[in-house]
């Protein structure tokens, strides 16, 4: 028998934990799945992300297919628009993430590129109609292993976070601004310290009410782990300290976050 998996959700208001609870398992409806087939490419397709284009009323999904990146436009009901198209011609590209900036009128796709087993973070701007804008560009490289990027937007510019691990060391979370024209900000924010405790799998969203981002990530080691968070200003400064969202004490796990951008309160849902 496979081990069961229990999902948890946490609700935060202005960065303060309101409650956390397990999510119920939803049974499939007989005779329907609701799935939309995005790709029949020859390679294995995985690591998908999606962003909503509020101007055009559509979405753009991105994913890795055998180490190559592809995109697919969809309408608001999830119906594919046109055919899948290549995002990048760099092989061994994984973990894509995407955000749409209504102020800039285009997407930013970010990913990890690992030609020699050491990851660097790259990005590329994509127009709302799927046209590639310019070439790919380096966001963060170096001797450390940079992986698992996440991206969000303040409505104009973008912020990117990633997992950074020196050789033989524990991973921390780093981040920087990517401006709407694709230029990379000069400040790399140490979202978490490099203190020997693992921080992994970051996720990110932006609150218009607070005018700041919230990064969430797994913290700790197997058997002693938690979900932590850190607030980030659009200029890459770090108001407040890292804090615990949920202490679960099992294996480090994947996490995601979304901000309620409709209401005026700064409320996030972490899952």
VOZADREN-985533 format. One line per field, with one value per residue: residue number from 0; residue in one letter; x, y, z of N, C-alpha, C in turn. Coordinates in steps of 0.2 Angstrom, whole numbers, plus 5000, padded with zeros to 4 digits. Layout:
num = c(NUM:...);
residu = c(a:...);
nX = c(X:...);
nY = c(Y:...);
nZ = c(Z:...);
caX = c(X:...);
caY = c(Y:...);
caZ = c(Z:...);
cX = c(X:...);
cY = c(Y:...);
cZ = c(Z:...);
END
This chain:
num = c(0:1:2:3:4:5:6:7:8:9:10:11:12:13:14:15:16:17:18:19:20:21:22:23:24:25:26:27:28:29:30:31:32:33:34:35:36:37:38:39:40:41:42:43:44:45:46:47:48:49:50:51:52:53:54:55:56:57:58:59:60:61:62:63:64:65:66:67:68:69:70:71:72:73:74:75:76:77:78:79:80:81:82:83:84:85:86:87:88:89:90:91:92:93:94:95:96:97:98:99:100:101:102:103:104:105:106:107:108:109:110:111:112:113:114:115:116:117:118:119:120:121:122:123:124:125:126:127:128:129:130:131:132:133:134:135:136:137:138:139:140:141:142:143:144:145:146:147:148:149:150:151:152:153:154:155:156:157:158:159:160:161:162:163:164:165:166:167:168:169:170:171:172:173:174:175:176:177:178:179:180:181:182:183:184:185:186:187:188:189:190:191:192:193:194:195:196:197:198:199:200:201:202:203:204:205:206:207:208:209:210:211:212:213:214:215:216:217:218:219:220:221:222:223:224:225:226:227:228:229:230:231:232:233:234:235:236:237:238:239:240:241:242:243:244:245:246:247:248:249:250:251:252:253:254:255:256:257:258:259:260:261:262:263:264:265:266:267:268:269:270);
residu = c(x:x:x:x:x:x:x:x:x:x:x:x:x:x:x:x:x:x:x:x:x:x:x:x:x:x:x:x:x:x:x:x:x:x:x:x:x:x:x:x:x:x:x:x:x:x:x:x:x:x:x:x:x:x:x:x:x:x:x:x:x:x:x:x:x:x:x:x:x:x:x:x:x:x:x:x:x:x:x:x:x:x:x:x:x:x:x:x:x:x:x:x:x:x:x:x:x:x:x:x:x:x:x:x:x:x:x:x:x:x:x:x:x:x:x:x:x:x:x:x:x:x:x:x:x:x:x:x:x:x:x:x:x:x:x:x:x:x:x:x:x:x:x:x:x:x:x:x:x:x:x:x:x:x:x:x:x:x:x:x:x:x:x:x:x:x:x:x:x:x:x:x:x:x:x:x:x:x:x:x:x:x:x:x:x:x:x:x:x:x:x:x:x:x:x:x:x:x:x:x:x:x:x:x:x:x:x:x:x:x:x:x:x:x:x:x:x:x:x:x:x:x:x:x:x:x:x:x:x:x:x:x:x:x:x:x:x:x:x:x:x:x:x:x:x:x:x:x:x:x:x:x:x:x:x:x:x:x:x:x:x:x:x:x:x:x:x:x:x:x:x);
nX = c(5004:5003:5010:4999:4994:4993:4986:4988:4981:4984:4979:4983:4984:4990:5002:5001:4997:4982:4974:4977:4974:4969:4966:4952:4951:4946:4934:4934:4923:4910:4912:4918:4932:4937:4949:4961:4969:4985:4997:5005:5018:5033:5042:5043:5032:5031:5032:5023:5017:5006:5000:4989:4982:4976:4972:4970:4961:4965:4976:4992:5001:5016:5029:5041:5047:5055:5067:5066:5058:5041:5026:5008:4994:4978:4961:4949:4942:4949:4951:4962:4972:4977:4993:5005:5020:5038:5047:5060:5077:5087:5093:5091:5083:5073:5060:5050:5043:5030:5024:5012:5013:5002:5005:5016:5012:5016:5023:5034:5045:5053:5067:5077:5093:5103:5116:5128:5126:5125:5115:5108:5099:5088:5079:5065:5056:5039:5027:5009:5003:5010:5022:5040:5050:5064:5080:5084:5090:5102:5098:5103:5118:5133:5145:5137:5123:5109:5092:5074:5065:5054:5041:5034:5023:5022:5013:5019:5034:5044:5047:5059:5062:5073:5080:5096:5111:5126:5141:5140:5133:5119:5104:5098:5086:5086:5084:5078:5075:5067:5066:5053:5058:5066:5079:5090:5089:5101:5102:5104:5093:5095:5084:5082:5094:5110:5112:5115:5103:5091:5082:5069:5061:5054:5039:5029:5020:5011:5005:4994:4988:4996:5008:5019:5029:5026:5036:5035:5041:5048:5056:5069:5074:5071:5059:5059:5052:5045:5034:5039:5039:5043:5042:5044:5050:5046:5058:5067:5071:5069:5057:5053:5055:5060:5047:5037:5024:5017:5020:5024:5032:5036:5041:5050:5041:5032:5026:5014:5007:4995:4988:4974:4968:4957:4949:4952:4960:4976:4977:4983:4983:4990:4996);
nY = c(4994:5011:5025:5037:5054:5069:5085:5101:5117:5135:5150:5167:5183:5198:5193:5186:5171:5164:5152:5135:5120:5103:5098:5091:5076:5076:5067:5059:5064:5053:5047:5059:5070:5083:5086:5094:5091:5096:5093:5082:5079:5071:5068:5066:5075:5088:5097:5109:5126:5140:5156:5170:5180:5195:5205:5200:5190:5177:5162:5157:5142:5134:5122:5108:5098:5083:5090:5102:5118:5122:5131:5135:5143:5147:5149:5157:5147:5136:5131:5126:5137:5138:5129:5120:5129:5131:5138:5139:5136:5130:5115:5103:5111:5115:5115:5127:5143:5155:5172:5185:5202:5215:5229:5229:5221:5209:5192:5184:5171:5160:5148:5134:5130:5117:5113:5106:5099:5108:5121:5136:5151:5156:5168:5173:5185:5185:5188:5193:5186:5175:5177:5177:5188:5195:5187:5173:5177:5178:5176:5172:5166:5156:5147:5140:5130:5134:5133:5128:5140:5153:5165:5181:5196:5214:5220:5228:5227:5212:5199:5187:5172:5159:5143:5141:5132:5129:5120:5104:5110:5117:5122:5138:5152:5164:5180:5192:5207:5207:5218:5226:5227:5216:5218:5214:5216:5225:5220:5206:5198:5191:5180:5170:5165:5158:5146:5133:5125:5118:5126:5125:5123:5136:5147:5160:5176:5191:5205:5217:5226:5227:5230:5222:5206:5189:5176:5158:5143:5126:5121:5115:5098:5080:5073:5083:5096:5111:5123:5139:5157:5173:5190:5202:5216:5226:5232:5224:5224:5218:5217:5213:5197:5180:5167:5155:5146:5134:5120:5104:5092:5081:5074:5086:5097:5101:5117:5130:5147:5160:5176:5185:5196:5203:5208:5221:5218:5211:5196:5179:5163:5148:5133);
nZ = c(5000:4996:5004:5012:5007:5014:5012:5017:5022:5024:5031:5029:5036:5032:5034:5046:5054:5053:5053:5051:5042:5038:5021:5013:5003:4987:4978:4962:4949:4943:4926:4921:4920:4918:4914:4903:4888:4885:4879:4867:4864:4860:4871:4889:4898:4911:4927:4927:4925:4927:4921:4922:4910:4912:4904:4891:4894:4895:4897:4900:4899:4904:4903:4906:4894:4892:4895:4887:4885:4884:4879:4880:4875:4882:4883:4895:4899:4899:4886:4873:4864:4848:4845:4855:4858:4857:4870:4874:4868:4874:4880:4893:4903:4916:4928:4926:4929:4929:4926:4923:4919:4920:4918:4910:4900:4896:4898:4910:4909:4919:4923:4928:4922:4918:4912:4916:4927:4937:4942:4934:4935:4923:4912:4901:4891:4886:4874:4875:4865:4864:4857:4857:4866:4862:4867:4878:4895:4908:4925:4938:4941:4944:4955:4965:4966:4958:4959:4956:4953:4957:4952:4953:4951:4953:4946:4937:4937:4940:4952:4957:4965:4971:4975:4983:4983:4990:4985:4993:5004:5014:5007:5004:5002:4989:4981:4968:4959:4943:4930:4920:4907:4906:4912:4925:4942:4953:4966:4976:4986:5002:5006:5015:5028:5025:5035:5037:5039:5029:5016:5005:4989:4985:4984:4978:4979:4976:4986:4982:4992:5003:4996:4994:4992:4996:5001:5002:5009:5011:5026:5035:5040:5035:5046:5054:5050:5042:5036:5031:5030:5022:5021:5007:5000:4985:4981:4984:4998:5015:5025:5041:5049:5045:5047:5055:5046:5047:5056:5053:5055:5047:5031:5022:5011:4995:4992:4990:4986:4986:4984:4989:4978:4976:4987:4999:5010:5016:5012:5012:5004:5009:5003);
caX = c(5000:5007:5009:4994:4997:4988:4987:4986:4981:4985:4976:4987:4981:4995:5008:5000:4994:4975:4973:4979:4969:4970:4962:4949:4952:4940:4933:4933:4916:4909:4912:4921:4938:4939:4956:4962:4976:4990:5003:5006:5025:5036:5046:5039:5030:5031:5034:5019:5015:5002:4998:4983:4983:4970:4971:4967:4956:4967:4981:4998:5004:5023:5031:5047:5046:5062:5072:5065:5052:5036:5021:5002:4989:4972:4956:4948:4938:4954:4952:4969:4972:4983:4997:5011:5026:5044:5049:5068:5081:5092:5092:5092:5080:5068:5056:5048:5038:5028:5020:5010:5013:4998:5008:5021:5009:5019:5024:5041:5046:5060:5068:5083:5096:5108:5120:5134:5124:5125:5109:5108:5092:5087:5072:5063:5050:5035:5021:5003:5001:5015:5028:5045:5052:5071:5083:5084:5095:5104:5096:5108:5123:5139:5147:5132:5118:5103:5086:5067:5063:5047:5041:5027:5024:5019:5009:5024:5040:5044:5052:5061:5066:5076:5084:5103:5115:5134:5143:5140:5130:5112:5101:5094:5082:5088:5079:5080:5070:5068:5062:5048:5061:5071:5085:5090:5091:5108:5102:5101:5090:5095:5077:5084:5101:5114:5114:5115:5097:5088:5076:5068:5055:5050:5034:5029:5015:5012:4999:4993:4986:5002:5013:5025:5028:5027:5039:5034:5046:5049:5061:5071:5076:5066:5057:5059:5052:5040:5033:5041:5038:5047:5040:5049:5047:5047:5064:5072:5072:5066:5054:5051:5059:5057:5043:5033:5017:5015:5025:5021:5037:5037:5046:5049:5036:5030:5021:5012:5004:4991:4985:4967:4969:4951:4948:4957:4964:4982:4976:4986:4981:4996:4994);
caY = c(5000:5017:5030:5042:5060:5074:5092:5106:5124:5140:5157:5172:5190:5203:5189:5183:5165:5164:5145:5129:5114:5098:5098:5085:5073:5076:5061:5061:5063:5047:5049:5066:5071:5090:5087:5097:5089:5102:5091:5076:5079:5064:5067:5066:5082:5088:5103:5114:5132:5144:5162:5172:5187:5199:5210:5197:5185:5170:5160:5154:5137:5132:5115:5105:5091:5080:5095:5107:5121:5123:5135:5134:5148:5144:5154:5157:5141:5131:5128:5128:5142:5136:5123:5121:5132:5131:5144:5140:5131:5127:5108:5102:5116:5112:5119:5133:5146:5161:5177:5190:5209:5219:5235:5228:5218:5203:5187:5182:5164:5158:5141:5132:5128:5113:5109:5103:5097:5114:5125:5143:5153:5160:5170:5175:5188:5182:5193:5190:5181:5169:5179:5177:5194:5195:5181:5172:5180:5175:5180:5171:5160:5155:5141:5137:5127:5138:5128:5128:5147:5155:5172:5185:5203:5219:5223:5231:5223:5205:5197:5180:5168:5152:5139:5141:5128:5129:5113:5101:5114:5117:5127:5144:5155:5170:5183:5198:5210:5208:5224:5224:5226:5211:5219:5211:5221:5224:5218:5199:5198:5184:5179:5166:5165:5151:5144:5126:5122:5118:5129:5122:5123:5142:5149:5168:5180:5198:5208:5225:5229:5228:5232:5217:5199:5184:5170:5153:5138:5121:5122:5109:5091:5075:5072:5090:5101:5115:5128:5145:5162:5179:5196:5205:5223:5227:5235:5218:5224:5212:5219:5208:5191:5173:5165:5148:5146:5127:5115:5097:5087:5075:5076:5093:5096:5106:5122:5136:5153:5164:5182:5188:5202:5206:5212:5226:5215:5207:5189:5174:5156:5144:5125);
caZ = c(5000:4996:5009:5010:5007:5017:5010:5022:5019:5030:5029:5033:5035:5033:5036:5052:5053:5056:5055:5046:5042:5032:5015:5011:4997:4982:4974:4955:4947:4938:4919:4919:4923:4918:4911:4896:4885:4883:4875:4864:4862:4861:4878:4895:4900:4918:4930:4923:4929:4922:4923:4919:4907:4914:4898:4885:4896:4893:4901:4896:4903:4902:4906:4903:4890:4891:4896:4883:4888:4879:4881:4877:4877:4883:4885:4902:4901:4898:4879:4870:4858:4844:4846:4859:4855:4861:4874:4874:4864:4879:4883:4901:4906:4920:4933:4923:4932:4924:4929:4918:4921:4916:4917:4905:4894:4894:4903:4912:4911:4922:4924:4930:4916:4921:4907:4919:4934:4942:4940:4934:4934:4917:4911:4895:4891:4881:4873:4877:4860:4863:4853:4861:4865:4863:4869:4885:4899:4915:4931:4943:4940:4949:4957:4969:4962:4958:4956:4958:4954:4957:4950:4954:4948:4957:4941:4932:4937:4943:4957:4956:4970:4970:4980:4981:4988:4989:4985:5000:5009:5014:5002:5006:4997:4987:4976:4965:4955:4936:4928:4915:4901:4906:4915:4932:4947:4956:4973:4977:4993:5006:5009:5021:5029:5024:5042:5038:5039:5022:5014:4998:4985:4986:4980:4979:4976:4978:4988:4981:4998:5007:4992:4995:4991:5002:4999:5007:5007:5016:5030:5040:5038:5036:5053:5058:5045:5043:5031:5033:5025:5023:5017:5003:4997:4978:4980:4987:5005:5018:5031:5046:5049:5043:5052:5054:5044:5049:5059:5052:5057:5043:5026:5018:5006:4991:4995:4985:4989:4982:4987:4987:4976:4975:4993:5001:5015:5013:5014:5007:5006:5008:5002);
cX = c(5004:5005:5004:4997:4991:4990:4984:4986:4981:4983:4980:4984:4987:5001:5007:4995:4987:4973:4976:4975:4971:4965:4958:4951:4946:4940:4932:4926:4915:4909:4915:4927:4940:4946:4956:4969:4980:4995:5003:5013:5028:5039:5041:5038:5028:5032:5030:5018:5010:5001:4992:4984:4976:4968:4967:4962:4958:4973:4987:5001:5011:5025:5037:5045:5053:5067:5071:5058:5047:5030:5014:4997:4983:4967:4954:4944:4943:4955:4958:4967:4978:4986:5002:5017:5032:5045:5057:5071:5087:5090:5093:5089:5074:5065:5054:5043:5036:5024:5018:5010:5008:5001:5013:5018:5012:5021:5032:5041:5053:5060:5075:5087:5102:5112:5126:5132:5123:5120:5111:5101:5092:5080:5071:5057:5046:5029:5015:5000:5005:5021:5034:5049:5060:5074:5082:5090:5096:5101:5101:5112:5128:5141:5142:5127:5111:5097:5079:5065:5056:5047:5034:5029:5020:5014:5013:5030:5039:5049:5053:5064:5068:5079:5091:5107:5122:5135:5144:5137:5123:5110:5098:5090:5084:5083:5081:5074:5072:5063:5058:5052:5066:5077:5084:5092:5097:5108:5100:5099:5092:5089:5078:5091:5104:5117:5115:5109:5094:5082:5075:5061:5051:5044:5033:5023:5015:5005:4999:4992:4992:5008:5020:5023:5028:5030:5037:5039:5046:5056:5063:5073:5070:5065:5056:5058:5045:5039:5034:5039:5042:5044:5046:5046:5049:5054:5070:5074:5068:5063:5052:5056:5056:5053:5039:5026:5014:5020:5022:5026:5038:5042:5045:5045:5035:5025:5020:5008:5001:4988:4979:4968:4963:4949:4954:4962:4970:4981:4979:4983:4988:4994:5001);
cY = c(5006:5021:5035:5049:5065:5081:5096:5113:5129:5146:5162:5179:5195:5199:5186:5177:5165:5157:5141:5123:5109:5099:5092:5083:5073:5070:5063:5060:5058:5050:5055:5066:5079:5091:5090:5094:5095:5099:5084:5075:5072:5063:5067:5074:5082:5095:5109:5120:5135:5151:5165:5179:5190:5203:5206:5192:5178:5168:5157:5148:5135:5126:5113:5099:5089:5085:5101:5111:5123:5128:5133:5139:5144:5150:5153:5151:5135:5128:5130:5132:5141:5130:5125:5124:5132:5138:5145:5134:5128:5120:5108:5109:5113:5117:5126:5136:5153:5166:5182:5197:5213:5226:5235:5225:5212:5198:5187:5175:5163:5151:5140:5128:5124:5109:5105:5100:5102:5119:5132:5145:5158:5163:5172:5179:5185:5186:5189:5185:5176:5171:5179:5184:5194:5188:5180:5176:5177:5180:5179:5165:5160:5148:5137:5134:5131:5134:5131:5136:5147:5163:5175:5192:5207:5223:5227:5227:5216:5204:5189:5177:5161:5149:5139:5137:5128:5121:5110:5105:5114:5123:5132:5147:5162:5173:5189:5201:5209:5213:5222:5223:5221:5212:5216:5216:5220:5221:5211:5199:5191:5183:5175:5166:5158:5149:5137:5122:5123:5122:5127:5124:5130:5143:5157:5170:5187:5201:5215:5229:5231:5230:5228:5210:5195:5178:5164:5147:5132:5122:5116:5103:5086:5073:5078:5095:5105:5119:5135:5150:5168:5184:5199:5211:5223:5229:5230:5219:5219:5215:5213:5202:5185:5170:5158:5149:5139:5123:5108:5091:5081:5077:5083:5092:5102:5111:5127:5141:5157:5170:5183:5195:5206:5211:5216:5223:5211:5200:5184:5167:5152:5136:5121);
cZ = c(5000:5002:5007:5011:5009:5015:5016:5019:5025:5027:5033:5031:5037:5036:5043:5051:5056:5058:5049:5047:5037:5027:5014:5004:4993:4978:4966:4953:4942:4931:4917:4923:4923:4915:4904:4894:4882:4878:4873:4862:4864:4868:4883:4897:4908:4920:4926:4928:4924:4925:4919:4916:4907:4908:4893:4887:4894:4898:4897:4901:4900:4906:4902:4900:4888:4891:4891:4886:4882:4883:4877:4879:4878:4885:4892:4904:4900:4891:4876:4864:4854:4846:4851:4855:4860:4864:4874:4870:4868:4881:4890:4904:4910:4925:4931:4928:4928:4928:4923:4922:4917:4914:4911:4899:4892:4900:4904:4913:4914:4923:4926:4924:4919:4916:4910:4926:4939:4939:4940:4933:4927:4916:4903:4895:4885:4880:4875:4872:4859:4860:4858:4860:4867:4865:4876:4889:4906:4920:4937:4941:4945:4951:4961:4964:4963:4955:4958:4958:4954:4955:4951:4951:4953:4952:4936:4931:4940:4948:4957:4962:4968:4976:4978:4986:4986:4988:4992:5006:5009:5010:5006:5000:4996:4982:4973:4960:4947:4933:4922:4908:4901:4909:4922:4937:4950:4962:4973:4985:4996:5009:5015:5022:5027:5031:5043:5038:5032:5022:5007:4995:4986:4981:4982:4976:4979:4980:4986:4987:5002:5003:4993:4993:4997:4999:5004:5004:5013:5019:5035:5036:5039:5044:5057:5053:5046:5037:5034:5028:5027:5018:5013:5000:4989:4977:4983:4994:5008:5025:5035:5045:5046:5049:5050:5052:5047:5051:5058:5054:5053:5037:5024:5012:5001:4994:4989:4989:4984:4986:4985:4985:4974:4981:4995:5007:5012:5016:5009:5009:5004:5008:5001);
END
